[in-house]
Amino acid sequence: MWDVVVVGGGPGGAAAAKLCAQGGLKTLLLETRALPRDKVCSGVLFGDTAQSLTREIFGQIPESVTVAPGHLLGQAVYVHGAERGVIEQRMPITWRRDLDHWMVRAAEREGVTVRDSARVLDVSQGGDGCRLRVRGRTDGSLREVGATYVIGADGATSAVRKSLFPGLKVPYNQEIRECYDIAFPLEKTYIHTFYDAVLKYWFIINFKGPYFLLEVSGKLGETSALKENVVKPYLAQEYGFDPSAVPLKLDGTVEAKLYEQLFSRAFVPAQGNVLLVGDAAGLQLPTGEGIGSALLSGARAAEAAIAATRRGSAAADTYLHLIGDLVDSIEQLYALAVKARFTPADDPQVTVERVVEMMEASVRRVA
Ligand SMILES: Cc1cc2nc3c(=O)[nH]c(=O)nc-3n(C[C@H](O)[C@H](O)[C@H](O)COP(=O)(O)OP(=O)(O)OC[C@H]3O[C@@H](n4cnc5c(N)ncnc54)[C@H](O)[C@@H]3O)c2cc1C
């Protein structure tokens, strides 16, 4: 029987686990994949919130965790037919494999027990606390684990969320990432976001060491065709990209888009003693940034579990109160995202200005 079981070894899970252990709770972290694991992500700590929380919870990011150029100088926004927009902000850039591993190891040093290759199948709550069914991925074993509190930090397709809300309809976006070792004529010290005002999709270009990465975001099932038939021909025409170039690596993921359910309170990311954080809770920002809100919600879940232990009460109400400012700030950004999306397609410069307005608000936000 554990005080807390944290499900997922991303930034949300690592932050929650480390702070629970620091607060004196006996904490187990379960991760389905073998650690260290990578994650499809640009790996940029964009905003003030993400950067300051990383320092507060884990310390200064060591150079071994960042990847060349180490820090970016900002974000550039492109809409066809308009001058590009720029947001200046110093931001560490990493491979998520290295960033997340550094965070999980810090949690382990704090006293967290970490078990990888351990997939949580589901969670139930009863009079004697929470029970998790866990599948060992190396030996196929099935075990039951008991805990007073469960923190579901298991990302966009969260098994913990499915256990709490089996009927919840989750809209997903799909992202495909390609990694090349070819030159590309854009500055390596910026992350480059392209927004198509007519077709309403995004793609991102960033650089890590010698690699050029292309990340395309679209509707589930349509992203591959979008990448091949729209994005690559555009990059060929504008930047001389060779559409027949073979990537060193191709991978992908999905993002849960739960904004409307979250704002209307049709979906509430906690129940009893089970708390959802980060992407599992639908707390990724409408700009695509999610490391900062995973850290923040992870920290607040730990605070709620520690406070509930002292009082001997359920943790959900305290947690929902503590993340209220984060949800409000996401709602404000969402309104800016909607404003950018509904810019008339014949005025690309206004679209750039609105996307920049949203990204500026995002990196400077407090919650
Ligand atoms: C293409 C792309 C680019 C992005 N770029 C950025 C960026 O540059 N900066 C930024 O801030 N955000 C970015 N994001 C968003 C960011 O990746 C996520 O918001 C962030 O990773 C959320 O962290 P998390 O801890 O909630 O979940 P995750 O990082 O997804 O971690 C969840 C963990 O849970 C594990 N897990 C899943 N299911 C189970 C289970 N059943 N049992 C046990 N473990 C389980 C997973 O293996 C994983 O390790 C990007 C997203 C995408 C798709």
The ligand as an ORCA input file, in Angstrom:
! r2SCAN-3c Opt
* xyz 0 1
  C       4.679     17.586    -31.932
  C       4.608     18.137    -30.529
  C       5.491     19.130    -30.134
  C       5.423     19.644    -28.823
  N       6.345     20.566    -28.450
  C       6.302     21.074    -27.198
  C       7.330     21.953    -26.739
  O       8.306     22.247    -27.439
  N       7.223     22.468    -25.487
  C       6.170     22.147    -24.679
  O       6.087     22.678    -23.558
  N       5.232     21.254    -25.058
  C       5.295     20.695    -26.287
  N       4.382     19.744    -26.656
  C       3.406     19.276    -25.660
  C       4.093     18.338    -24.646
  O       4.783     17.316    -25.342
  C       3.081     17.712    -23.687
  O       2.117     18.666    -23.328
  C       3.794     17.206    -22.415
  O       4.655     16.146    -22.741
  C       2.774     16.737    -21.363
  O       3.479     16.169    -20.296
  P       2.792     15.040    -19.380
  O       3.741     14.769    -18.272
  O       1.408     15.434    -19.070
  O       2.646     13.768    -20.340
  P       3.734     12.970    -21.198
  O       4.973     13.742    -21.354
  O       3.011     12.508    -22.412
  O       4.064     11.720    -20.281
  C       3.114     10.710    -20.074
  C       3.863      9.445    -19.681
  O       2.909      8.454    -19.262
  C       3.299      7.189    -19.806
  N       2.089      6.364    -19.876
  C       1.082      6.427    -20.775
  N       0.137      5.503    -20.510
  C       0.573      4.829    -19.407
  C       0.024      3.746    -18.653
  N      -1.139      3.189    -18.988
  N       0.731      3.280    -17.593
  C       1.930      3.850    -17.246
  N       2.484      4.887    -17.931
  C       1.806      5.373    -18.989
  C       3.864      7.557    -21.173
  O       4.699      6.537    -21.692
  C       4.642      8.831    -20.850
  O       5.963      8.572    -20.442
  C       4.423     19.191    -27.934
  C       3.537     18.184    -28.329
  C       3.643     17.652    -29.604
  C       2.695     16.544    -29.998
*
